[in-house]
Amino acid sequence: MIESLPHAPAEIQRRDRKILYGAAFLRALATGMIGVLLGLYLSRLHFSPAEIGLVIGVGLTGGAIATLSVMLMGDRLGRKAFLLLLAILGMIGVAVVALSSDAAVVGVAAFLGMVNGMGRDRGASLVLEQAILPATAPDAERTRSFARYNVLQDIGHALGSLLAGTPALLSYLGVGEIVAFRLTLGIYVFLVFLTLLLYLGLSPAIEVRARRPAFQVSAESRRTLWKISSLFALDSFGGGFVMTSLLSYFFYERFGVGEEIIGMLFFGARAANALSHLGAAWLAKRIGLVNTMVFTHIPSSLLLAAVPFAPSFQVAAILFLLREGLVEMDVPTRQSYVMAVVRSEERNLCLQPHPSRSLGGLGCRPLFRRALYAGALACHPSLHRLRHEGFL
C-alpha cells in the first residue's frame, strides 16, 4: 500500500504550508490576469473568433489532461517533481504564446502550457497542492488552512483582474499595443517562475511512498468518492450555467451600466468570495462541515434567482454581492470534509470531485446551455444581440 512519510516537525509543516500559500497566490494572480487578457491579445493579433475559441479550448483541454495525470501519477512520480514540471510547462507555454503570431503555434503552446482562459485557477497544480495541504496542518486547523488557501486565491484572482490593465498603462507611456500585451504576458511568466522557486523549497515530507498504483482506493473510500462525486458533479453542472461573461452582459443589457462599473462589481464579488472562505471556517466550527455547505448554498441560490427581478442596478448589485459572500462557503468545507473521510494516500484521487469535476461538465454543459439559450432567445429578442456577439 501507499505510506506517507513520517510526520514532519511543526516548523517544517509551517514552512511547507506557507510555500503552498505563496504559490497559490502567485498562480491565481497570473491566472486572473491572463483570463482577462488572452482573448483581447489574440484579437489584437487578428485571430478570428474561431481561432480564439480554439486556443482557449485547447488550453483548457491541456489543463484537464494535466489534472487527470496528477490524479493517476502524482504520487508515483513525486509531488514536488510534478509541481516543478507543471510550472516549467506553464512558463514555456505562455512565453511562446507571447512571442508567436501564428495560430497553430499559439494553439500548441496553449495546450502544452495549460493556458487557462477562464480567469480562475482550477488546474493540476491546485489539485496537487490541496492533496499536500492537509499534511501541513493539525487536524483541528485543516478547515482553516483550506480557508486561508482559498482566500489567497480569491485575492490573487481579484488583483490579477486589475493587473490586466497593464497594457493600457504601457500604451499610455508610449509602448506599442502588441508590445505592451507581450510585456504583460511576460509578467505572467515571471509570476509562474516565482512559484517554481517556491516549490524548490518544499520538504520531502510532502511525498508518499507508493507500493501499489496510486489510483487504487479502498472499498470504503470508493463508496464515499462516488457519493461525493455525484453530488459535486450536479452542483458543478448547475453552476456552469452562471458564466461571468453572461452575467456581465446581463447587467449591461438589463440596467445599462458600463464596463467600468461591471468590472468594479466583479472585483467586489471576488473580495466577497475571500471573506466567505474565512467565514466558512468560523461557521463550520459551530454548526459542522455539512451544515455549513447546505445552509449557505440554499440562500445563495435564492439570492441569485432574485437578481433578474431587482428594480434597479443598485438592488441587483447588493443581491449579487450578498450571493457571492455565501456561494463559496462550501468550497473549503467540502475540501476539508473530503480530506477527513479518506485515507492520506488516497487524497490525490479523492480530491478530484472538486477541482476536476468540470472534466465531464466542460463537454456536457455547453450542449445544455445552447438548448436552453435557444428557447430563451425565442422568448426574449434582446438576447439575440448576446448570441450575435459570441456569448452564446
MITOR-597065 format. One record per residue: z, x, y of N, C-alpha, C, CB in turn; residue in three letters. Coordinates in steps of 0.2 Angstrom, whole numbers, plus 5000, padded with zeros to 4 digits. Glycine has a CB too. Example, Ala and Ser with C-alpha at 12.3 -4.5 7.8 and 13.67 -1.06 7.14 Angstrom:
# residues 2
503950664972503950624978503950664984504550574978ala
503550644989503650684995503950645000502950704997ser
***
This chain:
# residues 392
500050044994500050005000500050045006500649955000met
500050015012500050055018500750065021499550015024ile
500950125023501550135025501550155032501950175020glu
501950135036502050155043502350225043502450105048ser
502250265048502650325049503350315051502250375054leu
503750355049504450345051504550325058504950405049pro
505050285060505150265067505250325071505750215067his
504850325077504950375082505550365086504350375086ala
505850425089506350415093506250375099506550485096pro
506750345102506650295108506250325113507250275110ala
506350395115505950425120505250425119506250495121glu
505050445113504350445111504050375111504250475104ile
504450325109504150255109504050235116504650205106gln
504450245121504350235128503750265130505050255132arg
503650325129503050365131502450335129503150435129arg
502450315122501850285119501650215123501850275112asp
502250175124502150115127501850125134502850075127arg
502150165138501850175145501150205145502350235148lys
500950235140500250255139499850195138500150315133ile
500050155134499650095132499650045138499950055126leu
500150045142500150005148499650035153500850005151tyr
499650095154499250135159498450125157499350205159gly
498350135150497650125148497450055149497650145141ala
497850005147497649935148497449915155498249885145ala
497849945160497749935167497149965169498349955171phe
497050025168496350055170495750025167496450135168leu
495850005161495249975157495049905160495349975150arg
495649865162495549805165495249815172496249765165ala
495449865175495149875182494449885182495549935185leu
494249925177493549945176493149875173493449995171ala
493449845169493149785166493049725172493549755160thr
493549715176493549665181492949685186494149665185gly
492849755187492349775192491649765189492449845194met
491549785183490849785180490649715179490849825174ile
491149665177491049595176490649565182491649565174gly
490849585188490549555194489949595196491049565200val
489949655195489349695197488749705192489549765198leu
488849695186488249705181487649665183488549695174leu
487749605183487149555185486849575191487349485184gly
487249585196486949605203486549665203487549605208leu
486849715200486549785199485849775196486949835195tyr
485849745190485249735186484749695190485349705179leu
484949655194484449615198484149655204484749555201ser
484549705206484349755211483749805208484849795214arg
483849805201483349855198482749805196483649885192leu
482749745198482149695197482049685190481549735200his
482649675186482649655180482549575180483249665176phe
482149545175482049475175482749445173481449455171ser
482849375174483349345172483449355164483349265173pro
482949345160482949355153483249425151482249345150ala
482949475155483249545153483949555155482749595157glu
484149525161484849525162485249495157484949495169ile
485049435155485449405150485449445143485149335149gly
484949475142484849515136485349575136484149535134leu
485349605142485849665142486549645142485749695149val
486749585145487449565144487549545137487549505149ile
487049515134487249485127487249545122486649445125gly
486849595123486949655118487549695119486349695118val
487749695126488449725127488949695124488549735135gly
489049625124489549585121489449595113489549515123leu
488849595111488749605103489049675101488049595102thr
488949725105489149785103489949785103488949845108gly
490249755108490949745108491249705102491149715115gly
490849655100491149615094491049655088490649555094ala
490549695087490449735081491049795081489749775081ile
491149825087491749875088492349835086491749905095ala
492549775088493149745086493149735079493149675090thr
492649715076492649705068492749765065491949675066leu
492449825067492549885065493349915065492149945068ser
493649895071494349915071494749875066494549895078val
494549805065494949765060494849795053494649695061met
494349825051494149845045494349915043493449835043leu
494349955049494350035048494850065052493650065048met
495150025057495550065062496150105059495850005066gly
496450075054497050115051496850175047497450065047asp
496250165043496050215039495750275043495550185034arg
495350265048495050315052495550345057494450295055leu
496150315058496650335063496550305070496450415064gly
497150275072497150235078496950275084497750195079arg
497250335085497150375091496450395091497650435091lys
496150415085495450445085494950385087495250465078ala
495150325084494750265086494750245093494950205082phe
495350255096495350235104494950295108496050235106leu
495050355106494650405109493850395108494850475106leu
493650375102492950365101492750305105492850345094leu
493050255106492850195110492850215117493350135109leu
493250255120493250275127492650315128493950315128ala
492450365123491950405124491250365124491850465119ile
491250315120490650275119490550235126490650235113leu
491150205128491150165134490850215140491750145136gly
491050275141490850315146490150335146491250385146met
489950345140489150365139488750305141489050395132ile
488950245138488550185139488450165146488850135135gly
489050165150488950145157488650205161489650135160val
488750265159488350315163487650315162488550385160ala
487350295156486650285155486450225159486450275148val
486850165159486650105162486550125170487150055161val
486950165172486950185179486350225181487650215181ala
486150265177485650315178484950295176485750385175leu
484850245172484150225170483950155173484250215162ser
483350155174483050085177482550055172482650105183ser
482550075165482150045160482549995156481950105155asp
482349935155482749885152482949895145482349815152ala
482449935141482549945134483149995134481949975131ala
483150045138483650105138484350075140483450155143val
484350035145484950005148485249955142484749965154val
484749915139485049875133485349915128484449835131gly
485049965126485350005120486050035123484850065118val
486050065129486650095132487150045132486450125138ala
487049975134487549925135487849905128487249865138ala
487349915123487649895116488049955113487049895111phe
487850015114488250075112488950075116487850135112leu
488850065122489450075127489850005127489250085133gly
489649955123490049895123490249865130490749905119met
489649865134489749845141489949775141489149865145val
490549765145490749695145490649655152491549695144asn
490149615151489949575157490349515159489249555157gly
490849505155491249445156491849445161491649425149met
491949505163492449515168493249515165492449465173gly
493349505159493949505156493949555150494149435154arg
494449595149494549635143494749605137495049695145asp
494249595132494349565126494049605120494049495125arg
494049675121493649715116494149755111493349765120gly
493749805108494149835102494749875104493549875099ala
494649905110495249945112495849905113495149985119ser
495749845116496349795117496649775110496149735120leu
496249765105496449745098496849805095495849735093val
496649865096497049925093497649935097496549985093leu
497649925103498249935107498749885106498049935115glu
498549825105499049775103499349775096498749705104gln
498949815092499249825085499749885085498649845080ala
499649925090500149985091500749965095499750045095ile
500649915100501249905104501849885101500949845109leu
501849835096502549815093502949875091502449765088pro
502649925088503049985086503350025091502550025081ala
503150015097503450055103504050025106502850065108thr
504249965104504749925107505249895102504549875112ala
505849885103506349855098506049785098507049855101pro
506249745092506049685091506249635096506349655084asp
506849645099507149605105506649605111507849615106ala
506349665112505949675118505149665116506049745120glu
504949645110504249635109503949585113504249615101arg
504149525114503849475118503749505125504149415118thr
504349535128504249565135503749615135504949585137arg
503649655130503149715130502449685131503249755124ser
502349635127501749595127501549565134501649545121phe
502149535137502049505143501849555148502749475145ala
502249615148502049665153501349695152502549725153arg
501149705146500449725145499949675148500349725137tyr
500049615147499549565149499649555157499749495146asn
500249565160500249565167499849625170500949575169val
499949685167499549735170498749725169499749805166leu
498549695164497849675163497649625168497749645156gln
498049575170497849525175497849565182498349475175asp
498249605183498249645189497649685190498849685191ile
497449715184496849755184496249715185496849795177gly
496149655182495649615182495549595190495649555178his
496049575193496049545200495849605204496749525202ala
496149665204495949715208495249745207496449775207leu
495049735200494349755199493849715202494249755191gly
494049655203493549605206493549625214493849535206ser
494049645217494049675224493649735224494749675226leu
493749775219493449845219492649835218493649885213leu
492449775216491749765216491349765222491549705212ala
491749755228491449765234491349835237491949725239gly
491449885233491249955234490549965236491449995229thr
490049935233489349945235489249925242488849905230pro
489549865244489449845251489749885256489749775252ala
490349915254490649965259490250025259491349985256leu
489950055254489550115254488850095258489350135247leu
488650045257487950025261488150025268487749955258ser
488749995270488949995277488950065280489549955278tyr
489150115276489250185278488550225278489750215273leu
488050185276487350215276487050235269487450275280gly
487450225264487150245257486650195255487750245252val
486150215252485650165249485950115244485050205246gly
485550055244485850005240485950025233485449945241glu
485450045229485450065222485950125221484750085220ile
485950175226486350225225487050205226486250285230val
487250155230487850135231488150095224487950075237ala
487650055221487850025215487950085209487349975212phe
487550135209487650185204488250225205487050225204arg
488450235211489050275213489650235211489150295220leu
489650165212490150125210490250115202490050055212thr
489650115199489750125191490050185189489050115188leu
489950235193490250305192491050295192490050355197gly
491250255196491950235196492250215190492150195202ile
491850165187491950135180492050195175491450095178tyr
491550245175491550295170492150335171490950345171val
492350355178492950385179493550355177493050405187phe
493650285178494250255175494250255168494150175178leu
493750245164493750255157493950325155493050235154val
493750375158493850445157494650455158493550495162phe
494950415163495650425163496050395157495850385170leu
495750335155496050315148496050355143495750245147thr
495450395142495350445137495950495137494650475137leu
496050525144496550575145497250545143496550595152leu
497350485144498050445142498050445134498050375145leu
497550425131497550425124497750485120496850395121tyr
497550545124497650605121498450625120497350665125leu
498850585124499550595124499950555119499750585131gly
499550505115499850465111500150505105499350415108leu
500750485102501050525097500850505090501850515098ser
500950545085500750525078501150465076500950585073pro
501650445079502050385077501650315077502650375081ala
501050315081500650255081500250245075500250265087ile
500150295071499750295065500150265059499550365063glu
499750245054499950215047499650255042499850145047val
499950265036499650295031499350245026500150345027arg
498650255025498350205021498250225013497650185024ala
498550185009498450195002498050144998499150204998arg
497850095002497350045000496950025006497749984996arg
496449985005496049965010496449925015495449925008pro
496349945022496749915027496649845028496649955034ala
496049815026495949745027496249695022495149735027phe
496549725017496949685012497549665015497049725005gln
497749595014498349575016498749535010498249525022val
499349525011499749495006499549415006500549505007ser
499749385000499549315000499949275005499749284993ala
500549295006500949255011500649265018501649285011glu
500449325020500149335026499449305027500049415028ser
499149305021498449275021498549195023498149285015arg
499049165020499149095022499249085029499649065017arg
499749125032499849125039499249135043500449175040thr
498849185041498249205045497749145046497949265042leu
497649115040497249055040497449005045497149035033trp
498048985045498348935049498248955056499048915047lys
498449015058498449035065497749045067498749105066ile
497249065063496549075065496249015066496149115059ser
496448965062496148895063496348865070496348845058ser
496948875071497248845077496948875084498048845077leu
496948945083496748985089495948975090496949055088phe
495648965084494848955085494748895088494548965078ala
495148845087495048775090495148785097495448725087leu
495748815099495948825106495348865110496548865107asp
495148915107494548955110493948915111494449015106ser
493748875106493148835106493248795112493048795100phe
493748755113493848715119493848755126494448675118gly
494248815126494248855132493548875134494748905131gly
493148885129492448915130492048875135492148935124gly
492248805135491848765140492048775147491948695138phe
492548805148492848815155492648885158493648805156val
492048895160491748955162491848965169491048965160met
492049035171492149045178491549035182492349125179thr
490949045180490349035183490248955185489749055180ser
490448915180490348845181490948815185490448805174leu
491548845185492048825189491848845196492748855187leu
491648905197491448925204490948875207491148995204ser
490448865203489948815206490148745207489348815201tyr
490648725203490948655204491248655210491448645198phe
491648705212492048705219491548705224492548765219phe
490948745224490448745229490148675229489948795227tyr
489948645224489548585224489948525226489248575217glu
490548525223491048465224491348465231491548465219arg
491548525234491848525240491548565246492548555239phe
490948595244490548635249490948695252490448585255gly
491348725248491648795250491248855249492348795247val
491248905253490848965252491149015247490748995258gly
490749065245490849115240491549155242490249155239glu
491649165248492249205250492849165249492149225258glu
492849095250493449055248493549055241493348985251ile
492949045237493049045230493249105227492349025227ile
493049165230493249225227494049235228492949285231gly
494249215234495049215235495349175230495149205242met
495049115229495449065224495449095217495049005224leu
494949135215495049165208495449225208494349185206phe
495449265214495949315215496649285214495949355221phe
496849225217497449195217497549175209497549135221gly
497049155206497149125199497349185195496449095197ala
497049245196497249305192497949325193496749365193arg
498149315199498849335201499349285197498949325209ala
499149215197499549165194499549175186499249095195ala
499049205183499049225176499549275175498349245174asn
499549325180500049385179500749355179499949435184ala
500949305184501549285184501749235178501649235191leu
501249205175501349165169501549205163500749125168ser
501249265163501449305157502249325158501049375157his
502449345164503149365165503549295163503249385172leu
503349245166503749185164503749165157503449125168gly
503249185153503249165146503749205142502549185143ala
503949265144504449305141505149275142504449375143ala
505249255149505849225151505949155147505849205158trp
505449115147505449045144505549055136504849005146leu
505149095133505249105126505949125123504749155123ala
506349155127506949175125507449115125507249225130lys
507249065129507649005130507448945125507648985137arg
506748935124506548875120506148905114506148835124ile
506048965113505648985107504948995108505748945101gly
504649045104503949055105503448995104503749115100leu
503548955099503148905098503148845103503248875091val
503748835105503848785110503548805117504648765111asn
503648865118503348895124502548885124503448965125thr
502248905118501548895118501348815119501348915111met
501748775116501548705116501648665123501948665110val
502248675125502448645131502248675138503248635131phe
501848725137501448745143500748735143501548825144thr
500448735137499748715136499548645138499548735129his
500048595136499848525137499848515145500448485134ile
500348535149500248515156499648555159500948535160pro
499548615157498948655160498348615159498948725157ser
498248585153497648545151497548485156497648525144ser
498148455157498148395161498048415168498848355161leu
498248465171498148495177497348505178498548555179leu
497048535173496348555174495948485174496148595168leu
496148435170495748375169495848335176496048335164ala
496348355180496448315186496048345192497148315188ala
495848405191495448445197494848405199495248515194val
494348375194493748345197493948285201493348325191pro
494548255200494748195204495048205210495148145199phe
495148265212495548285218495148265224495648365218ala
495548235229495148205235494948265240495548165239pro
495148325239494948375244495048445240495448375250ser
494748495243494748555240495448585240494248605244phe
495848575245496548595245496948575239496848575252gln
496848505238497248475232496948505226497148405232val
496248515225495948545219496248615218495248535220ala
496248655224496448725223497148725221496348755230ala
497648685223498348685221498348665214498748635225ile
498048615212498048595205497748655200497548535203leu
497248685202496948735198497348795198496248755201phe
497748815203498148875203498748855199498348895210leu
499048795199499548775195499448785188499848705197leu
498748755186498548765180498548835177497848735179arg
498248885182498248955180498848985179497848985185glu
499448955182500048985182500348965175500548955187gly
500048915171500348895165499948915159500448825165leu
499248915160498748925154498848985150498048915157val
499049035154499149105150499749115147498949155155glu
500249065147500949075145500949085137501349025147met
500449055134500349055127500149125124499949005124asp
499849165129499549225126500049275124499149265132val
500549305128501049345125501449315119501449375130pro
501549255120502049225115501649215108502249155117thr
501049205108500649195101500549265099500049155102arg
500449315103500349385101501049405098500249435107gln
501549395101502249415098502349375092502749395103ser
502149315091502349275085501949295079502149195087tyr
501249315080500849345075501149405073500149355077val
501449455077501649515075502349505071501849555081met
502649455073503349435069503249415062503749395074ala
502749375061502649345054502249385049502349275055val
501949445051501549485047501849555046500849485049val
501649585041501949655040501649705045501849675033arg
501949755046501749805051501049835049502249865051ser
500849845043500249875041499649825041500249905034glu
499849765042499349705042499149685049499549645038glu
499449725054499449695061498649705064499849735066arg
498349755062497649765065497249705063497349825062asn
497249675057496949625055497149555057496949615047leu
497849545057498149485059498149475066498849485056cys
498049525070497949515077497349485079498049585081leu
496849485074496149465076496049395078495749475070gln
496549345076496449275078496449275086496949235076pro
496749315089496749305097496149345100497449335100his
496149415100495649445104494949435101495749515104pro
494849435095494149425092493949355090494049475087ser
494349305091494249245089493549215092494749195090arg
493349245097492649225100492049255096492649255107ser
492149295091491649315087491149255085491849355081leu
491549205082491149145080490949105086491449105075gly
491449095090491349055096490749075101491949055100gly
490649135101490149155105489449135103490049235106leu
489449125096488749095094488749015094488649115087gly
489348985093489348915092489448875099489948895088cys
489848905103489948865110489348855114490448905114arg
488948905115488348885119487948825116487848945119pro
487848815110487548765107487848695109487448765099leu
488448695108488848635110488848625118489548635108phe
488848675122488848675129488248645131488948745132arg
487648665128487048645130486948575129486448685127arg
487148555123487148475121487548435126487348465114ala
488148455128488548415132488248415139489248445132leu
487948475141487748485148487048435149487548555150tyr
486648435143486048395144486248325145485748395137ala
486848295142487048225143487348225150487548205138gly
487648275153487948275160487348275165488348335161ala
486848305163486348315168485948245169485748365166leu
485948205163485648145164486048095168485548115157ala
486748105168487148065172487348085179487848055168cys
487248145180487348175187486848225189488048215187his
486348195194485748235196485948295199485348185200pro
486548295203486648365207486748425202487248355211ser
486848405195486948465191486248495189487248445185leu
485748465191485048495190484948565193484448445192his
485248565199485248625203485648685199485548625210arg
486148665196486548715192486148745186487248685189leu
485748695183485348715177484748765180485048655173arg
484448745186483948775188484148845190483648745195his
484748855192484948925195485248965189485448915200glu
485148945183485348985177486048975174485149045178gly
486448935177487148925175487148885168487548895180phe
486648845167486748805161486248835155486648735162leu
***
